Amino acid sequence: MRDSNAIDPRATDGEAVQVLTLGLGGEIFAIETERVREVLDLIPITRIPNSRPFIKGLINVRGKVITVTDLRVKFGMPPMPPTAESRIVVTEVQVEGVPTLVGALADQVFEATELPSASMEEVPRIGMRWRTEFIRAIGKRGDDFIIIADIDQVFAAADAVH
């Protein structure tokens, strides 16, 4: 059963969803802009010994300690070293019902944009390379598909931040 906050790709009221698009492993992903707090250039990340593979470490953002995760690893892609285009997307997620800031390492950030609800479809049950519970919907823009991440579900897994 889908989350009650999930985007309803069958909505016909013409509402659009505001998203931040980002690149991961050659694919275009999106996070709803209402969840994004800021986008940072790469800054030094303090490694955490014995942390899970998707945890890159900790950063200090204006006096707050924030865990940085590697979205590539969370989505089952091989880790890659950061490039000049890599960014940290600080998002607010619900972890066990508590609003929590998490940094998500992305290969690159493209733009904040609007996706009409009519351009979105349900996640196909067959042929997906990623865990379908991590994806709210698939959007279409021109010839491109945009994978709209369910950022709460990405970090709600039992191994997410513990």
N, C-alpha and C positions, 0 to 999 in steps of 0.2 A: 504494500500500500504506500502510495506517495505521501510525502509530507504535505500538511495542509497549507504550508507557505509556498509550495511549489508553483512555478509558473504554469498556468493552464494554457497549453498551446491551442486549445480549441476556442479560446475566448474570442468573441466577435464584437466586443465593444470598441475596438479600434485603439485601445490603449497600447502604448509602447513601453518597453522596458529599457531603462537606462543602464548601460553596461560599460565596463572598462575592458577593452580587448587586449589580450596579451598572447605572446607566442610561447609555445612549449613543444619542443621536438618537432618543429615544422607544422604544427597544427595551430589553429586559432581557438583560444579559449576565451571565456568572458566571466567576469564576476560582476554582480549587480553593484552599481555605483553607491547605492545606499549603504553597502557594507564596507566600502573602501574608505579608509581614513586618510591615507597619503601614499604617494609613490616616492621611493627614495633611490638615489644613485647608490651603488654599492659602497658600503662602509665596512670597516673591519668587523668581522664576526668572531666572537670568542667561542672556540670549540668547547663542547661539553664531553668530557671523557665518558666512554661506555654508553653514549646515547644511541637511540635507534637510528637506522641508516637515513631516514628522511629528515632528521633534525640536524640542521647545519650549525646551530649554536645560538648565541645570545647577542643582541645589540642593545645599545642605550639610545633611546629616542626621547630627547628632552627630559631626561631624568627617569624615564620608565624603562624597565628591563623587559625586552620583548624576545620571545623565542622565534627564530627564523627556521622555516621549513623549506625543503626542496620539493616544489610541486611536481617536478618530473618524477621523482621517486615515488611520491604518493600516488601518481597515476600509472605506476608500473613501467616507467621509461628508465633507461640507464642514466645515471648521473653524468653530468658534463661539467667541466670547469667553467666558471663564469667568464663572460666576455665583456667588452666595453658597452654592449647593449643590455646586459643583464640589469635587472632592477629588483628591488624589494618592495612588494606591495603590502602595506600594512592594512590588515582587514580586522573587522570586529566579528568574531564568531561566538556562538553559544557553546560553551563547554560545560556539560552537566548543568545547564540552565543558567550559567553565569556568563555575562558578556566578557569576552577575553580578547585582547589584542594579540594578533599573530602576524609575523612577517612571512610572506610567501615569496620565495625566490622564483623569478620568471626569466626566461631567456631574453625576452624583450617586452616592452609595453608599447602598444600601438596608439590607441585613442579611446576617449570616452565617446560613446555613440548611442544611438537609439535604435532598438530593434522592434518593429511593429509586431504585435502579438500574432498577426496573420502570417508572419514569416517563420513562426516557430512550430515545431512538431514534437511529438512525444519521442522519447528515446527508443530507438529500435531495440528489440529484445535479442536479436541475432546479429552477429557480426561486429559487435563493439569490442574494442581492445581494452576499454576501461571498465571499471566496476560501474554498472548502471546506476547504483544508488548515489554515486558521486556527481551525477549529471541531472540537472533539472529539465533541460530541453535542448533541442538542436535548432539553432537559428540558421536562416539562409539570408545571405546578402550577396546579390549578384551570383557568381559561380562558386562562392565560398560558403563553407559550412562553418558555423560558430558554435562551439561546444560550451553551453552555459553551465558552469559548475555550480553544484549545490555546496557552497563553501562550508555550511554547517555540517553537512554529512561527511565532507572530506576530513574534518577534524573531530567528528563525533565517534569515529571508530575507537574501539577500546584501546588501541595503541597510539592514539592521536597525540596526546601531550603528556601522558603520564610517564 
